[in-house]
Amino acid sequence: MHLRRHNNPDTPTAADWNRWGIDPTWHRMVKVPSGASTVSWSILDTGGSGTAGTIVCVHGNPTWGYIWRDLLCELGDRWRVIAVDQTGMGWSERAGKRLLVQRIDELVAFCAQEVSGPLVLAAHDWGGPVAMGAAAQLDVRAVVLTNTAVAKPEGVRVPPLIALARSAINLTCERTSLFVKGTARMTDRQHRNALEAPYRTAARRSAVADFVADIPVRAGDPSYETLKTVTESFGALEGRGIPVLLLWGGRDPVFHDRFLADLLARAPHADVHRFGDAAHLIALDEPIGPIVGRWLDQQFTSDQVQVPAASMLIADSFTPITTAIIHRRHETTSAYVGPDGTRTWQQLHDNALRIAHRLVTAGVQPGDRIAMLVPPGAQLLEAAFGAWLAGAVIVVADSALGPTGLRHAFRSAEVNYLLGTPRTILAAKALRFAPDASALSLGRLLGAINLHSDQSVHTPVELPTLTNESLAAVVHTSGATGTAKPVRYTHGALAAQRDVVRTAFELDDQHGFVSSFAPFILLGPALGVPCVLPEGDILSPAELDFDTFAEACRRSGADVAWLSPASARTIVRTANGRRMPLRLVMLAGAPIPAQLAEQIREVTAADVRAPYGMTELMPLTDGRGAAAQLPVGTSTGRPLPGATVVITPFGRPDAAALPAGEWGEILANASWMRAGYDRRWGTDSDSTIKRDSLRFHRSGDVGLLDHQGNLIQLGRSQHVITTASGPLPCVVIEQPLADLFGRGVAAVGIGPSGAQVIAVVLEAAGDLRLADIVLTTRVRAGTETAVAAVLEGPLPVDIRHQSKVRRDLLAIEATKLLEGR
Amino acid sequence: MRVLVTGGSSLLGRTVADQLVARGDEVICFQRRPSGSTAIDHLGDITDADAVRRAASSQDAIIHLAALVAPKARWRDMAAINIDGTAHVLTAARDCARLVHISSPSVAFRNSAATGENAEAADYAGPDGYTRSKAIAERLVLDTPAVPTVVIRPHLVWGPGDTQLIGRIVSRARAGRLVLPDHGRALVDTTYVDDAAAAIVAALDSCTPGSDSVGHAWVVTGADPRPLRDLISSILEAAAVEDTPRSIPAPLASLLGSIIERTWPGSEPPLTHFAARQLSVAHWFDQRETQRVLQWSPSIGLDEGFRRLAAWFAANK
C-alpha cells in the first residue's frame, strides 16, 4: 500500500484499475473549459452503449470517481455512467485553487460538452452543492444524492470532523494525509488503496485543503452567496418536476440525519432509502447500483400512476379504529384484563382521551411520530389509542431487537416524541434512541387518576379527523432475519384489518379473547371486544401453562384465544388430560405444525385455526384445516374475503401467475396491507409488485394454492435451496425425513446460488459433524432428492420464534464443515 | 470419424476408445503397451515426435489422454511426457480438424476449498510436478491452438478395473493403512469412468469452429459431490473390505504427506503432501455451463457406478 507501485504517481496503471475493480478502458482524460482556459479532467466513462441516458457522478472531498464503482459496474449496460474527478482531485489536473462557483461552472461546461440526451446527476458529500449548483443550469431529468448537504440546517453546527479539519487545514489536509486516510477508513479495507492513491503527496493534496477551506460557514466567506443559490436550486427541483432519490447512510458522523431532514424539507417529493448501518461512503458500503437502476427505470418508464392497495375501496365507509372505544365509553364492563390490572371501557376511553388532549396541548401535530416505549398492557392500549386520537403516528419496535436494534429503529423513523414510563424514557435517553425527540411521561400525561373531576377530559380540545390515508403506525418487523424493517400502516389499513378480523373470526362484543401474544391486544379496543392478557411475564409466552391460561379464560368469560406456538406447546404439555372448552383458538406465527393444532384442539375442543400472515399483511388466510397433516408444507386455509393471493415462479414475481398445485413465491394483496416501508425505497420497490393494477406484497415466503384454494406454505424464500436442477423449498426434503426419523431435520444449500448441493442436518447434541455411514445411507434412501452430505448436530433456533430454525446460520456452519481445512 | 486416442491403456483412455468404436468411429489407440480396448493399437512413445505424427496422419481428430501420473516421478520425465508430449500432439494435430486435450482440475488448485466453482485458470505453480506439468500443457494447448481445441478436466475418475484411485484405496484399506484427514468431511466431486468418457466423446462432437466449447477448459464431474468419507465407504463396501479408516487431523496428514513423499524409497509413496492437501479441502464444481456447452450429463452416476464396481470386485476376487 505504498507509492512504490507507481512509476508515475499521477496516473494509475492498467494493473491499478484492474486491482480496483475498474475497467481500464473506462478511464480517459478530457479538456474541460474553465474560465478563459481549460483544465484536464480524469473521468471514468462506461461509454456510449447506454441507451437510457447519461448519469454524471460527482464525488466529494477527499475522494474521487472510484466511489461510484458500483454504479459504473451495475448500470453500464443501460446507462452511460460517467464518474468525473473534479479539478485538483483524483487523477485530474492540479490546476490551482477553485471556488464553489468555479467548480459548478466547470461541471456545467463538462456536461454541455460531453453529454447529449437525458442527464441524471448523482453526487456525494461536497459534490452535492457542486452538482445541485449545476442542476440549475442544466436540463436534468433526475437527481440521486448520497450523504450530502445543500445548506447548513438550522441549529446544526459545522460537522465536528470538518471543523477539526478546518481548524488546522494545512496540517490535516495537505501536509499530512490525515483527512484522506481518515475518510478512507470510514469504509471497508479493500477500498483504502484506491481512495488514498491519488493523494499520496502534499502537492497532490492541495485541492483537498482548498476544498475544506472553501466550505462557507458565515456570511462573507467567498462561497457563502454561491451556496445560497445552490440551496435555492435544490429547492426548485420539486417545482421543476425533477425526481430526487436520497440514499442515506445512517451512521455518517459528518452528514448525519439532520442533513437528511433538511434535504427532505427542501425536496418533500424525494424518495428515500436510509441504510441504518452504513456510514459516510455509502456508495461503496451498500449495493446502491440495483436500487438506483430500479428507481431510474421507474422515473423514466413507468406510468407514474399511483396504484391503490386494493380494488375494494374503503374510503366511503371509513370508520377509524378509535371509534369502538368512543361507542362503549359509558360501559363499566371490562375492556381489558391483565396482570397489570383491569380497565373498563369507560376508563380506557377516558384515559386515552386525556392522553390525546395532553398530547395536543404539548404540541403534537397530526402526523407527528411518537415512539411507544410502553410495556404491553393497559398502558400500551391507552397510550396507543391516545396517540391515534391526537392524530399522531405510533412507532413500535419489539424490545427483542435489543438496544442497538431499537436505536436504529427509532432514529430511522425520526420520531418526534418518546412516550413511555419514567424508566423506559430514562433508558431511551441513556441509549440515545432519538436524541432530538421530546420525552413525554405517560404518568404525567395521565396525572392523578381522578377521572370525573378532571377537567381536561371535558374541556374541548380540537382533535383532528382521521382519514383513510392518515398514517397510523410504523411497525418494525421482528428482525428475526436481517435488520428490522419499518412498515407503514395507514388508518385505512388498520380499519380494514379490524373489519376482516371481526368478520372472519366472528368476534362479538361481549365475549373477549385471551392473547398470549401481547401486541394482539391492540385489536381489542379497535374491535370493541374485551381482551385479556394472562398472568405471568407477558414477554415470555412460552411460560404460559394450562392453569394460568384456563384461569384467564374463566375469569374473563373469553371464548376465543390467540396463542403463539410456544405458549400452545406449554399449554398442551401441562394440561394433563384437563380441558378448557373454547369456541375458537387462533395459532399465530405460521407455519404451525399440524400436530400442535390437533393437540390444542383436544385441550380446548375449539375450532383451531392457523391463519397465515406477516407484519405487512395480517391476516391473509382463514387458517382453517390447521390440524390437517400434509405430506409437505402447512395448510393455512383459504385467502380471506378481500385478499388476493398469487403464486409466481421463484425469483420472478413479475412473471405470469402459476396454476393451482405449482409452488412459487407468495404474493398477496388486501386492503389491510401495509402502505410501504418507511424510508426504504429500495426495500419497498423490491417487495411491492404491481400486477393487474393492484399493489402486491411480496411475502418472502414460498408456497402453493391447492385445487381447493387453500394456501399451502412451504417456508421462507431464503430457505429455498437453489440446485443446478432448479430451486427446491427446504421443507420438501425436511418434512418426510422428520416424519421418518422422528427427529428435527433441517436441509440447507451448500455452495453458490444456482449450483447448490444439499446437506441434511439431523438434530442431535454435540458439535456439528458427519453422521455415521449407516444413518447417512438411511437418509439418502429416505428422500427422493440427491443429498450431498448428512450431518448431525444442534439446530440453531431463533430465540424469538422458538420454532424457527436459523437455516442461514446452519448453512454457514455446514459449509465450513464440508470445506475441510 | 477417424480418431486417434493417445494413452489408450489407461482406464479412461480405454473407455473412451471403446465408446467411440461402439458408435462406429474408426479409432486408433497410441501408447507403449497394448490398450486392451476394442480399437486398433498403434504402439509408440508420446515423447517421440515422429511416432506421434505418423500415428496422427490421416486422422480427423485427436483425443490426447497420454500422461505420466506417477506421484514421485522425476521432473525431467514429467516434462518430457506431459509437456513435450503435448507439444508433439499439437504439431501432429495440424493435419487434423479437432483436438480434445485431457487436463486435470488440479491445474487450478489453490490450496483452498473449491465449492461450486467453474474451471478456473490453469495457474498452478506449486511443488507437485504432475500438476505443474499438466498446467503448462493446458496453457500450451489453449494459447497456441493448431485446430479447434476443447480441454476437458475430468475430476477424480474411477470405475471397475481402476488401479489409480480405487486400487490404491482398497489395497491400503486391506493393509489397515488407510487414514482420513479430519474424518473425511471435505465435499469432493468424482466421476464414474463411463460418464467421464461420454463427456470426452461429447467434447469431441462439440469441437467445431465457433462452438461455445472451443478454446476453453471444462471441468467434468459426476455432479454429485459427497464427503470423502462417504466415497471411501462406498468403495470399500463395493470391494467387500471391512475397514473403518482412522481419522487424523488434516494438517497432520499434510505434514505426513511431505515427510513420506521425501523419504519413500519407491516411486509410489502412499501419501504425498499434495494429495493430502487436496483430500483435506472441498473441491466440487458448478456443472451447469459444462453440461450445457457439451450437451452432456452423467447417465450412470455414482450410485449405479458403485453397484457396477461391486459386481466387478465380486467377479474378480
Interface residues (C-beta under 8 A of the other chain):
Chain A: A724 I750 G751 P752 G754 A755 Q756 V757 R769 L770 I773 T776 A786 A788 A789 T815 L817 L818 E819 G820 R821
Chain B: A113 T115 G116 P181 D182 H183 G184 R185 A186 L187 A223 D224 P225 R226 P227 R229 D230 S233 A250 P251 S280 V281 A282 W284 D286 Q287 R288
